[in-house]
Amino acid sequence: MPSSIISTMASRSVLCRSLTVTLSFKGSNRSISTCLPCVRFPVSKSRIGASVSVANCQQRRQSSQFFSCQLLMSAQKMITRSTSVSVPCCQFQKFSFSTTSRMSGDDVLKGLDETQVKLMEEECILVDENDKNIGSASKKVCHLLENINKGMLHRAFSVFLFNSKGELLLQQRAEAKITFPDHFTNTCCSHPLNFAAELDESAAIGVRRAAQRKLKHELGIEPQQVPLDEFSYLTRILYKAENVPKDDKWGEHEIDYILFIKRDVDVVANPNEVKSYKYVSKQELKDIVESADSKGMLLTPWFKLIVQNFLFKWWDSLDNITSQADVNTIHKMI
C-alpha cells in the first residue's frame, strides 16, 4: 500500500480495544477505515495510542484526539511491552503512543533489585543509525532483547576519567545491576535522558550534562569537580550485545558517545551502582585485558570494543586529547 495522508481518531472499545484509522489517499477522494490492534491507548491532550510506526508527520493537528500524518504502511511495527514511546510528529510538536506485549513487564523485573527496577522507568532517547533523535522509550523497553532484535537503538555515553598521574578510573558494576552485573568497565556508562537539558545536541552538551549527573549518582563525584567544558567528546560507536550472564531478556544496542576528562576527584561510590573501583596505569589495564578470560574477570562489551580499537592510542595523546576527536563518525562495531 502506498504512503497515504491519514486522519486518525482513537476510540476506546471494551471488546476490540483498537485504534480506528481513516486512510485518505493523496490525489483521490477515496478513503477507507480500518482498525489497528492496540491494547491500551489513553486519549488525552498529549497521548494517542497506536501500534504503527509513523513518519513524516504534517502540521495538521485538529484536536487532542485527532492528528494527520504521513503513514508509511510498509513500516508498520509493534513497539513491545507496556510503555510510552514518544515519536516526533513534525518539527514543531510531538505525540506519543502506548503499546503492550505478550509478556507482562512485571514478569521480567520480578525479583530484581527495587532501586534498579525504579531506574528502569527513566526515559531514554531513541535514535536511528545516524544518531537522529526519533523519540523516546523507557530504559526497560530499550534494554529488552526482544526490542533490540527488532532494531530499537538508543543514545548512551561512556566516560573515561583520568587523574593527574594519567591513570584511568575503572569501576566494577554492582551485583544489583540488571545488565552486566559484576563487570569491570570504564569510569561511568549510562544514558542521556529525554528532557530538554540532555536532549540538547549542540557540542554534545546534553550528553556532557548527563555524564556529570551520573558521575555524581554512581561515584559521588561532585559536579564542580568535573566541569562540563572539561569533557572532551571524541567520537561515537554503535554496538549491540546480549546480557551476561545470558538470560535471553536483556541486552544493549546503543550509539555510545565517548567522553574523556582529566581531573583529580573525590570518589564516594554508590554501592547500589558500583561494587569496587580502582585507578590503573596503561600497562596495568593491558595486563587486566590480556588475563581477564583466564582469571574469570568480566569486562563489559562496550569497554572491550573501545579498549581493543581506540583507547591506547587516545591515552598516548591524553595531554592533547582534542587532536583525537572524530565527532562526525559513528563507528559501527556490530
C-alpha positions in Angstrom: 0.0 0.0 0.0 1.4 3.4 -0.9 2.1 6.2 1.6 -1.1 8.0 2.5 -2.2 11.0 4.3 -4.3 9.8 7.3 -6.6 11.4 9.8 -7.0 9.2 12.8 -9.3 9.1 15.8 -8.5 7.0 18.8 -11.7 5.4 20.1 -11.6 3.1 23.1 -13.6 -0.2 22.7 -14.0 -2.6 25.5 -14.3 -5.5 23.1 -11.8 -4.8 20.3 -9.6 -2.3 22.1 -8.3 -0.9 18.8 -7.3 2.3 17.1 -9.7 3.3 14.3 -7.8 4.8 11.4 -9.3 6.5 8.3 -6.9 6.5 5.3 -7.4 9.2 2.8 -5.3 8.7 -0.3 -3.4 11.6 -1.9 -4.8 12.8 -5.2 -8.1 10.9 -4.6 -11.4 11.3 -2.8 -11.2 7.6 -1.8 -10.8 6.7 1.8 -11.0 3.6 3.9 -11.3 2.9 7.6 -9.5 0.1 9.4 -8.8 -1.0 13.0 -5.2 -1.4 14.2 -4.7 -3.6 17.4 -3.7 -1.6 20.4 -4.1 -3.0 23.9 -4.1 0.4 25.6 -4.3 3.9 24.2 -5.1 6.6 26.7 -6.7 9.5 24.9 -5.5 12.8 26.3 -4.1 16.2 25.2 -0.7 14.6 24.6 -1.2 10.9 24.1 -2.9 8.8 21.5 -2.4 5.0 21.5 -1.3 3.3 18.3 0.7 0.3 17.2 2.2 1.6 13.9 5.4 3.3 13.1 4.7 6.8 11.9 7.0 9.2 9.9 7.0 12.5 8.1 4.1 13.9 10.0 2.5 17.1 8.7 1.3 20.1 10.8 -2.4 19.3 10.7 -3.3 18.8 14.4 -7.1 19.1 14.7 -7.8 18.4 18.3 -6.4 16.4 21.2 -7.9 13.3 19.8 -7.1 13.8 16.1 -3.9 14.1 14.1 -2.9 14.0 10.4 0.4 12.5 9.3 2.2 10.6 6.6 1.9 6.9 7.3 4.4 4.5 5.8 2.3 1.4 5.6 5.2 -0.8 4.8 6.9 0.3 8.0 4.2 -0.8 10.4 5.7 -2.4 13.5 4.7 -3.0 17.1 6.7 -1.4 19.9 6.7 -4.2 22.5 6.0 -4.1 26.2 3.7 -1.8 28.1 5.3 1.6 27.8 5.0 5.1 26.4 7.1 5.9 23.4 7.4 9.5 22.1 7.6 9.9 18.3 8.4 13.1 16.5 5.2 14.3 14.8 6.8 17.2 13.0 9.3 19.9 13.7 7.0 21.7 16.0 5.3 19.1 18.1 5.4 15.5 19.3 2.8 12.9 20.2 3.3 9.6 21.9 1.7 6.2 21.8 1.5 3.2 24.1 1.5 -0.5 23.4 1.8 -3.7 25.4 3.3 -7.1 24.6 2.5 -10.7 25.3 4.7 -10.8 28.5 3.9 -8.5 31.4 6.6 -6.0 32.2 6.3 -7.1 35.8 7.4 -10.6 34.9 10.8 -9.6 33.5 11.5 -7.4 36.5 10.2 -9.8 39.2 12.8 -10.5 41.9 15.3 -7.8 40.8 16.7 -5.0 42.9 14.0 -2.5 43.7 16.2 0.6 43.2 17.4 -0.7 39.8 13.9 -1.6 38.8 12.8 2.0 39.6 15.6 3.3 37.4 14.2 1.3 34.5 11.4 3.9 34.3 13.8 6.6 33.1 13.1 7.8 29.6 16.0 7.2 27.2 16.4 8.8 23.8 15.7 6.7 20.8 17.8 7.3 17.7 18.3 5.9 14.2 21.7 4.6 13.0 22.7 8.2 12.1 22.1 9.2 15.7 19.0 11.2 14.8 16.5 11.6 17.6 13.4 9.7 16.7 11.6 9.6 20.1 11.9 8.1 23.5 11.2 4.9 25.4 11.8 3.7 29.0 15.1 2.3 30.0 13.4 -1.1 30.4 12.0 -1.1 26.9 15.3 0.0 25.4 17.1 -2.9 27.0 14.7 -5.7 26.4 16.3 -8.1 24.0 13.0 -8.6 22.1 13.0 -4.9 21.2 16.7 -4.8 20.4 16.3 -7.7 18.0 13.7 -5.6 16.2 16.1 -2.7 15.8 15.4 -0.4 18.8 18.5 1.8 19.3 19.2 4.4 22.0 21.7 7.0 22.9 24.4 6.4 25.5 27.7 7.7 26.8 31.0 6.3 28.2 33.2 8.5 30.4 36.9 7.8 30.8 38.2 9.8 33.7 42.0 10.1 34.3 43.8 11.6 37.3 46.7 14.0 37.1 49.1 10.9 37.1 47.4 9.8 33.8 45.7 6.8 35.5 42.3 5.7 34.4 39.5 5.2 36.9 37.7 1.9 36.4 34.6 0.7 38.2 33.1 -2.8 38.8 29.4 -2.7 38.3 27.3 -3.7 41.3 25.7 -7.2 41.6 22.4 -5.4 41.8 22.7 -4.1 38.2 20.2 -5.7 35.8 22.6 -5.7 32.8 26.2 -6.8 33.1 26.4 -7.1 36.9 29.9 -7.6 38.4 31.5 -6.5 35.1 34.6 -4.2 35.1 34.2 -1.2 32.8 35.3 2.4 32.2 34.6 5.1 34.8 30.9 5.7 34.1 28.5 4.4 31.4 24.9 5.5 31.2 22.3 7.4 29.1 21.3 11.0 28.4 17.6 11.2 29.2 14.6 12.6 27.4 14.4 16.0 28.9 15.4 19.4 27.5 18.8 19.8 29.1 20.0 16.4 28.0 18.3 16.5 24.6 20.5 19.5 23.6 22.8 18.2 20.8 24.9 21.4 20.4 28.6 20.4 21.0 27.1 17.2 22.7 26.2 19.4 25.7 23.2 17.2 26.6 25.5 14.2 26.8 28.0 16.1 28.9 25.3 17.1 31.3 24.2 13.5 31.6 27.8 12.4 32.3 28.1 15.0 35.0 24.8 13.8 36.6 25.7 10.1 36.5 29.2 10.6 37.9 27.6 12.1 40.9 25.0 9.4 41.1 27.3 6.4 40.7 30.6 7.6 42.1 29.6 10.6 44.3 31.8 12.9 42.2 30.6 16.5 42.7 29.7 18.4 39.5 32.2 21.2 40.3 35.0 18.6 40.1 34.0 17.7 36.6 33.1 20.9 34.8 31.1 20.5 31.6 33.7 22.3 29.5 36.4 19.9 30.7 34.8 16.9 29.0 36.3 16.1 25.6 33.8 14.4 23.2 35.9 12.2 20.9 33.6 10.0 18.8 30.7 7.6 18.8 30.4 3.9 18.5 27.4 1.8 17.5 27.4 -1.7 19.1 25.0 -4.4 20.2 25.4 -7.1 22.9 23.3 -9.6 24.8 23.4 -9.6 28.6 25.9 -11.6 30.6 25.0 -13.8 32.4 22.9 -14.8 29.4 19.2 -14.5 30.2 17.5 -14.1 26.8 15.8 -11.0 28.3 18.2 -8.1 28.4 20.9 -6.5 26.2 22.4 -3.3 24.8 22.0 -1.6 21.4 23.5 1.9 21.7 25.1 4.8 19.9 27.7 5.5 22.6 29.4 8.9 22.9 33.0 8.6 24.2 34.0 11.3 26.7 37.4 11.9 28.1 38.2 14.1 31.2 41.4 14.6 33.2 40.7 15.7 36.7 41.5 14.8 40.3 38.3 13.9 42.0 36.9 12.6 45.3 35.1 9.3 44.9 32.2 8.2 47.2 30.9 5.2 45.4 27.1 4.3 45.5 27.1 0.6 46.5 23.9 0.0 44.5 25.8 1.0 41.4 29.4 0.3 42.0 30.9 -2.8 43.7 34.5 -1.6 43.5 36.8 0.9 41.7 40.4 1.5 41.1 42.9 3.6 39.2 45.1 1.8 36.7 48.1 2.7 34.5 48.2 1.9 30.8 50.2 -1.2 31.4 48.0 -2.4 34.3 45.0 -2.2 32.0 46.8 -4.1 29.3 47.6 -6.8 31.8 43.9 -6.8 33.0 42.5 -7.2 29.5 45.0 -9.9 28.5 44.4 -12.0 31.6 40.7 -11.4 32.0 39.4 -14.6 30.5 41.9 -16.8 32.3 41.1 -15.2 35.6 37.3 -15.2 35.0 37.3 -11.4 35.2 34.2 -9.9 33.4 34.6 -6.9 31.1 31.6 -5.0 29.6 31.3 -5.5 25.8 31.5 -1.7 25.0 34.6 -1.3 27.2 36.3 -4.2 25.4 35.5 -2.7 22.0 36.8 0.7 23.0 40.0 -0.8 24.5 40.7 -3.0 21.5 40.1 -0.4 18.9 40.9 3.1 20.3 41.8 3.5 23.9 45.6 3.2 24.0 46.0 5.5 21.0 43.9 8.1 22.7 45.7 7.5 26.0 49.0 8.3 24.3 47.6 11.7 23.4 45.9 12.4 26.8 47.5 15.9 27.1 46.4 16.8 23.6 43.2 14.8 23.5 41.3 17.2 21.3 43.6 16.2 18.5 42.0 12.7 18.5 38.4 14.0 18.1 36.3 12.5 15.3 32.9 13.7 16.1 31.4 13.2 12.6 32.0 9.5 12.6 29.8 6.8 14.1 32.0 3.6 14.2 29.7 0.6 13.5 31.0 -2.3 15.6 28.3 -4.9 15.1 
